Amino acid sequence: MNQTPLRLLIHGASGRMGQALLRLAADDPSLQVVAAVLRKAPAQRVIDGVPHFAASEMPGAPEFDVAIDFSLPAGFDPVLALCVDRGTAFVSGTTGIDAAQQAALAAAAQRIPLTWATNFSLGVAVLAELVERAAAGLPGWDCHIVESHHVHKKDAPSGTALTLGESALHGGAEPRYASLRAGDIIGEHLVQFTGLGERVELVHRATSRDIFARGALHVARQLHGRAAGRYSVRDLVAPGTN
């Protein structure tokens, strides 16, 4: 039986993540990108069958089921407001949003299903759960989080390292952080628990940026049709949600 494709609006379509999302969605018949939104007016209105819009034109975009946003904080508010106005799901990996924007997310979650995350890797989502379990099971052990990224990454610790640290805190550990910036490393995160005479290490290594786009598309599929609320990536990779 043929199923109606999930209709996507990609916000931040000119960025690296936006381009990856467009490329991967084009190869998936269960997905249809109905609007690609850029900050400035597009040079072409339709590219590879996908209508392109400037951010100022976004209110005129066609109907969509889920918006996926990887943009800048300055563009975050309009796309979230559009999703609330239309009652559609919202997926965002835009970093650097402020307290007011976090409050807007909390308010929007009363009306639509949404996910905002610093990392959409499904492997990192599972790692976060393992970190919390390890912290709870190893009380009193030292906890260190070491993250490595390419030389152009400015924030340190990374958002993902801080998210893993929150998991460690929930388990009762007190994480410490170290950051490395070298070469073209996409992203590596080591969480180390050290006791007397033994050490436990949990590691995630990203070898392709496509994992983040694939994770965002997975989240979009799982989020569509759910009740209003704020969902983590971990919520949407649990057994039975695939």
Buried (B, 14 or more C-beta within 10 A) or exposed (E): EEEEBBBBBBBBBBBEBBBBBBEBBBEEEEBBBBBBBBBEEBEEEEEEEBBBBEBEBBEEBEEBBBBBBBBBEEBBEBBBBBBBEBEBBBBBBBBEBEEEBEEBBEEBBEEBBBBBBBBBBBBBBBBBBBBBEBBEEBEEBBBBBBBBBEEEBEEEBBBBBBBBBBBBBEBBBEBBBBBEBEEEBBBBBBBBBBEEEEEBEBEBEBEEBBBBBBBBBBBBBBBBEBEEBBBBBBBBBEEEEE
